[in-house]
Amino acid sequence: MVSGTVRIDVDGHVATLTISRPEKLNALDLDMLKALADAADEVEANANVRAAILTGEGKGFSAGGDIKAWGGMLPQEFGHLWVRHGHRIFERLATLRVPLVAALNGHALGGGLELAGVADIRLAEEQIKIGLPETGLGMVPGWSGTQRLVRRFGAQAVRRMALGGEIFTAEEARLLGIVDAVVPTGNALAAAREYAQRIAARGPAATEIAKLMIASANGEDNGTAVEALGSILAAKTGDLKEGVASFSEKRPATFKGEW
């Protein structure tokens, strides 16, 4: 367990992250954002984990950012403590080294949909609703709703939600490519576990590399993807071994161009 608001359970090669604030439909506040960041760090540090699941406790996946948490902030506080801070944490989740499956067991609205958007795969229960209602409050999506969601869902779907205030059913969201599959009520977590186990059964190194390559092709975090792949390749070379040995032995390196 990371904190009282985000639980981590590891079963075999699969880690499950559960947002736990059911009395508020898992609306996010600053403590929960920090707990999500800590959870991401814990998953990254566990070399045994090959896939992860993100879900919510109770009837909601996440109702988004808790208005009481940010409504009284001054503009500069809102921009730095809320938007930029949340943006960094969502980016951390989106760039986990392992694939992330979102089990949408309840509504995913506003920041909740932006949170679902960090996942590689989204499985939604048939009763849920999905949308970006921020402009109805005089606000705009701030946790990459107009950026990552456009790249992953397409601009027109995001326009309909953010500009027109449309709220989609799970099936409508599937047809628009916002979710990957719709499952019966109460089955999202079980379906996510089955999918995560499918991922975990595949080659872990190849899966991690494929995720980086896909992110690069999609225009996401290109610098990290390129440097991570390059560093992995360089770390396997004979030249690196010679470089480290020469440094330790305080002698000039003799590189042979060994891969």
N, C-alpha and C positions, 0 to 999 in steps of 0.2 A: 504493500500500500504506500503510495506517495504522500497523499494527504487525505483529509476527510472529504474533499470534493472531487478527487480523481483517484480511482482505485486501479491498480495493475494486478492482473492475475496471469501467471504464465503456466501454460499447459503444453508440455512437450516443446515444440518449436514455435508456438503461437502465443503472443502476448495480447491480452484484452485490456484496453483502457476504457474505463467506465466513468463518465461524468456523473457525479452524484450530488444533485441538488433538486431532488424531485418535487419538493414543495413549491419551487419556482420554475417548474418545467425546464430545469437545467439552464436557466438564464445565466450568462457569464458575468462575473465581476473580476476585479483585479486579482483576488486570491486564487480564483479558478484558473485565470490565465497563467499565473506563476506555477500552479500545480500541473497544468498541461505541459509547460516547458520542462519541469522536472521529470514528468513522465516520459517525454521524448528523450531526455538524457539517459534515463534508466533503460529504455528500450535499446538505444544506441550502444550502451555499455555492455549489454548482454549478448555475447557472441553466439549463444545458443538460439536466439530468436531469429526466425527466418521470415515471419509475417506477423502483422499486428492488426487488431480490430479496434475500432473506435465506436462506442455506443453511449447511450444515455440511460440513466436509471429511471424507472417509472414509466409514465405515459408519454413523455416527450424526449426527442433526441436533444434539441436545444431550441429555446424560444429566442435565442440571440443575446445581444448585450443587454444586461439589466439596466433599465433606464435610471433606476435609483443610484446606480454605481457611477454614472457619468453625467446625469442631468444637471448637477450643481457645479460641474467643473467650469473654470474659466476657459476661454478659447485656447490659450496656449497650453493649459493643463490637458485639455481634451485632445489636442493634437499630439502632444508628446506622451503623456501618461496612458492614454487610452488607445488612440489610433496607431501611432508608431509602435508602441509596445506590443499591442495585439498583432500587428502586422508581422513583426519579427517572430513572434511565437507561432503564428500560422505558417510562416515560411519554414520554420524549423520542422513542423509536422509534415509539411508538403515534401520536404527533402530528406525524410527519414531514409536510411540506407535500405530498409526493408519495405516491401509493398504494404500499404495500409488499406484495409477494407472498412468502409463505414456501414454499420448496421443501423439504418434509420427506422427506429422503432416508434417514432412519434414525429410530430411536426418539426420541420427544419426551416426556420424563418429568419431573415436578416442575417445577423452574425452566425446563427445556427446553420444556415445554408452555406455561408462562407467557410465555416468549420468543416462541413461535409465535403466542400469542394477541395480540401487538402488531400482527401483520400484518392487512391488510385482506382478503387472500385466502390460503387455505392449500391447497396441493396435496400430497397424501401418496402415497408409494409403497406398494404393496399389502402389503408384508411388515412394515410398521412397527407398533409398539405405542405407545399413548398413555395417560397416566395421571398421577395426583397421589398418589404413594406416601408423602408426608411424614408422615402420622399413624402409619404403621407404624414410624417412627423416633422417635415421640414429639414430632414437630414439626408445624407447620402451614404451608400455603402462605404465602409472604411477599412475593412479587413480583406481587401483584394476582390471585392464583389464585382468591381468594374474592370478588373485586370485578370486575375487567375480564372475567374468564372467565365469571362469572355473567351479566353484561350481554350478552356476545357469544354464549355457548353455551346459556344457560338454567340456572336453579338446579338442576334435577333431574339433569342430566348431571354437574354439578360435585359434587353430593351423592354420586352413585354412585362417583365417583372418589375424592373426599376423605374421605368417611365410610365407604364400603364397600370402598375399596381396589380397585375394579374397574379392570382394565386392558383397554382397548378395542383391537380391531383397527382397521386403517385403514377398512375398510368399515363397521364398527359406528360409528366416529367420523363417517363421512359421513352415515349415517342419522340421527345425533343432531345434525347441523349443526356439528360441531366442525371438520371439514375440508370443503372445497367440492368436491373431486374426488379420486378415487383413480386412480393411473396405474401402469403396470407397473414393476417393480423396475428402477432405473437411469434412469428417465425423468423424475424430478421436476424436475431443473434445466432440461431442455429444454422441458418443459411450462410451467414458470414463465417462461422467456424468451419463449415464444410469447404467454403471457397478458400479460406486462409490455409487450411490443411492441404488443399490442392497445390497452392503456391509453395508451401513449405516442403512438399515432396519433390519439387523440381531442384535443379542444380542451384545452390544458394549463391555461388559466385556469379554464375551466368545471369541469374535473376537480378542481382544487384546491379550488374553492368548494364543489363537491358533497361532497367529503370532509369539509369543515368542517361543512356542514349536516347530514350524516348523523351525525357525531360528536355534534353538539348534540342531535339528536333522540334519540340513544341514551343521553343523560345523561352524556356524556364531555366533560370539559373545556369546559363551556358558556361560561365566562367568556372563555377564549381564542378560541373560535370566534366569539362575538358581536363581540368587540373587533377581531379580525382582519378580519372581513367589514365591519364599520363603518369601520375605518381605510382599507381598500382603496377603499370607496365615497367616503369623504371626500377621499382623495388624488387622485381624478379630477375634483374639482369646481373650478369657476372661483373659488369663494370661497377655497379653499386657496391658489391661485396669487396672489390679491389679498392674502391675509394674509401670505404670505412676502415678496411684493414690498414691502408697506408696512413690514414690519419692517426689511428691508434698506435702504429709503429713508428710514427714520426719520420716517414720517408716519402719521397716523391711517388706518386701513383703511376703504375704502368697499366694503362688501359688497353684492352685487346679488342674492344668492340663486341664483347660477348653479350648476347641477349639471354 
